[in-house]
Amino acid sequence: ERREADRQPGVVAGAGHDGDELVETVERFAEQKRTAAPAAPEPSARARAAVFDEQAALAHTGGDRRLLGEVIALFRSDVPSYIRRLDTAVKQRDGAALRMAAHGLKGALATIGSPRGRELAAELETIGTARRFAEAAAKMVRLRDHLTVLEQAFESAGLLSAPRTPSKKPARRTARRPAAPR
């Protein structure tokens, strides 16, 4: 059997005789929407350039964008090795190895036009020199995050090429002539 309040227009079933609970919920929701933080703004041109400064990278390739694409491909293929060396140095608490691995990555990041990446690698280099391993793990997380954003920046700039694979074409065979009699 239905209650009288449930049959009245504008009253929600099960919400009580006057729907106060529903109204309060809707008002609370509306207030939360009004006071919620605005959506994060798009990164500024300056922030994007800190991740990937194409003009700086092009300066290393004499303005040759195709060559820059090749340099980026080489960098991307080397990143796993850099990360392994950094991780190993941190795990083994080897300051010299951390400094050297970070130094190499710092140069690579400068060449491909990533000022923020270069800065993170320089900070890891300093951490290695000072043997401040307590700071290294957090810095590695930030570096990994940066490399992910950098990869997206390369993609947005149209600088990612498909990985090169060896040709699957069979070798061309040439017919052998019988040796001439001597």
C-alpha positions as CSV (number, residue, x, y, z in Angstrom):
1,E,0.0,0.0,0.0
2,R,1.4,3.4,-1.0
3,R,1.5,6.3,1.4
4,E,-0.4,9.5,0.7
5,A,2.8,11.5,0.4
6,D,4.2,9.2,-2.2
7,R,1.1,10.0,-4.5
8,Q,1.4,13.7,-4.2
9,P,3.0,15.6,-7.1
10,G,6.5,16.9,-6.4
11,V,7.1,14.5,-3.5
12,V,9.6,11.8,-3.9
13,A,8.7,8.3,-2.6
14,G,10.4,7.4,0.6
15,A,11.7,11.0,1.1
16,G,9.4,11.8,3.9
17,H,6.2,13.8,3.8
18,D,7.6,17.0,2.4
19,G,10.8,15.9,0.5
20,D,13.0,18.0,2.8
21,E,15.8,15.5,2.7
22,L,15.9,15.5,-1.1
23,V,15.9,19.3,-1.3
24,E,18.7,19.5,1.3
25,T,20.7,17.0,-0.8
26,V,20.2,18.9,-4.0
27,E,21.1,22.2,-2.3
28,R,24.2,20.7,-0.8
29,F,25.2,19.3,-4.2
30,A,24.7,22.7,-5.9
31,E,26.8,24.4,-3.2
32,Q,29.6,21.9,-3.7
33,K,29.5,22.6,-7.4
34,R,29.7,26.4,-6.8
35,T,32.6,26.1,-4.4
36,A,34.5,23.4,-6.2
37,A,38.0,24.3,-7.5
38,P,37.9,25.3,-11.1
39,A,39.4,22.9,-13.7
40,A,43.1,23.1,-14.0
41,P,44.1,25.6,-16.6
42,E,46.0,24.5,-19.7
43,P,49.8,24.7,-19.2
44,S,51.2,28.0,-20.3
45,A,53.5,28.3,-23.3
46,R,56.4,28.8,-20.8
47,A,55.5,25.6,-18.9
48,R,55.2,23.6,-22.2
49,A,58.6,25.0,-23.2
50,A,60.2,23.8,-19.9
51,V,59.1,20.3,-20.8
52,F,60.1,20.5,-24.5
53,D,61.6,23.5,-26.2
54,E,61.6,22.6,-29.8
55,Q,63.6,25.7,-30.9
56,A,66.4,24.8,-28.4
57,A,66.4,21.2,-29.7
58,L,66.5,22.4,-33.3
59,A,69.5,24.6,-32.5
60,H,71.4,21.3,-31.8
61,T,70.4,19.9,-35.2
62,G,71.1,23.0,-37.3
63,G,67.4,23.6,-37.7
64,D,66.9,20.2,-39.3
65,R,63.6,18.8,-38.0
66,R,64.0,15.4,-39.6
67,L,67.4,15.0,-37.9
68,L,65.8,16.2,-34.6
69,G,63.2,13.3,-35.0
70,E,66.1,10.9,-35.4
71,V,67.9,12.3,-32.3
72,I,64.7,12.0,-30.3
73,A,64.3,8.4,-31.5
74,L,67.8,7.6,-30.3
75,F,67.1,9.4,-27.0
76,R,63.9,7.4,-26.5
77,S,65.8,4.1,-27.2
78,D,68.4,5.1,-24.6
79,V,66.0,6.2,-21.8
80,P,65.5,2.7,-20.4
81,S,69.2,2.2,-20.0
82,Y,69.6,5.6,-18.2
83,I,66.8,4.7,-15.8
84,R,68.2,1.3,-15.1
85,R,71.6,2.8,-14.3
86,L,70.1,5.4,-12.1
87,D,67.9,2.9,-10.3
88,T,70.9,0.6,-9.8
89,A,73.0,3.4,-8.4
90,V,70.3,4.4,-5.9
91,K,69.7,0.8,-4.9
92,Q,73.4,0.2,-4.3
93,R,73.8,3.6,-2.7
94,D,76.7,4.3,-5.2
95,G,77.1,8.1,-5.3
96,A,79.6,8.1,-8.1
97,A,77.5,5.9,-10.4
98,L,74.4,8.0,-9.7
99,R,76.4,11.2,-10.5
100,M,77.7,9.7,-13.8
101,A,74.4,8.3,-14.9
102,A,72.6,11.5,-14.1
103,H,75.3,13.5,-15.9
104,G,74.9,11.5,-19.1
105,L,71.1,11.8,-19.0
106,K,71.4,15.6,-18.3
107,G,73.4,16.0,-21.5
108,A,70.9,14.0,-23.5
109,L,68.0,16.0,-22.1
110,A,69.7,19.2,-23.0
111,T,70.3,18.0,-26.5
112,I,66.6,17.1,-27.1
113,G,65.4,20.4,-25.7
114,S,64.0,19.6,-22.2
115,P,65.1,22.3,-19.7
116,R,63.0,20.8,-16.9
117,G,64.3,17.3,-17.6
118,R,67.9,18.6,-17.6
119,E,67.2,20.3,-14.3
120,L,65.9,17.1,-12.7
121,A,68.9,15.2,-14.0
122,A,71.2,17.9,-12.6
123,E,69.5,17.6,-9.2
124,L,70.1,13.8,-9.3
125,E,73.7,14.5,-10.2
126,T,74.1,16.7,-7.1
127,I,72.3,14.1,-4.9
128,G,74.9,11.5,-6.2
129,T,77.8,13.8,-5.5
130,A,76.5,14.6,-1.9
131,R,75.4,10.9,-1.4
132,R,72.0,12.1,-0.2
133,F,70.2,8.9,-1.1
134,A,67.1,9.7,1.0
135,E,66.2,12.3,-1.6
136,A,66.9,10.2,-4.6
137,A,63.7,8.0,-4.7
138,A,61.4,11.1,-4.8
139,K,63.5,12.7,-7.4
140,M,63.4,9.5,-9.5
141,V,59.6,9.6,-9.4
142,R,59.6,13.2,-10.6
143,L,62.0,12.3,-13.4
144,R,59.9,9.4,-14.5
145,D,56.8,11.6,-14.5
146,H,58.6,14.2,-16.5
147,L,59.7,11.6,-19.1
148,T,56.1,10.6,-19.6
149,V,55.1,14.2,-20.2
150,L,58.0,14.7,-22.5
151,E,57.0,11.7,-24.5
152,Q,53.5,13.3,-24.9
153,A,55.2,16.6,-25.9
154,F,57.2,14.8,-28.7
155,E,53.9,13.2,-29.9
156,S,52.1,16.6,-29.9
157,A,55.0,18.1,-31.9
158,G,54.8,15.2,-34.4
159,L,58.3,14.1,-33.7
160,L,57.7,10.4,-32.9
161,S,58.5,8.0,-35.6
162,A,57.6,4.4,-35.6
163,P,60.5,2.3,-34.4
164,R,62.7,1.1,-37.1
165,T,62.6,-2.6,-37.7
166,P,65.0,-4.6,-39.9
167,S,63.8,-5.3,-43.4
168,K,62.0,-8.7,-43.7
169,K,62.8,-8.8,-47.4
170,P,64.7,-12.0,-48.3
171,A,68.2,-11.5,-49.7
172,R,68.3,-11.4,-53.4
173,R,69.8,-14.4,-54.9
174,T,71.9,-14.2,-58.0
175,A,72.3,-17.2,-60.3
176,R,75.8,-18.6,-60.4
177,R,77.5,-19.3,-63.6
178,P,79.5,-22.4,-63.9
179,A,83.2,-21.7,-63.7
180,A,84.9,-21.4,-67.1
181,P,87.4,-24.1,-67.9
182,R,91.0,-23.1,-67.5
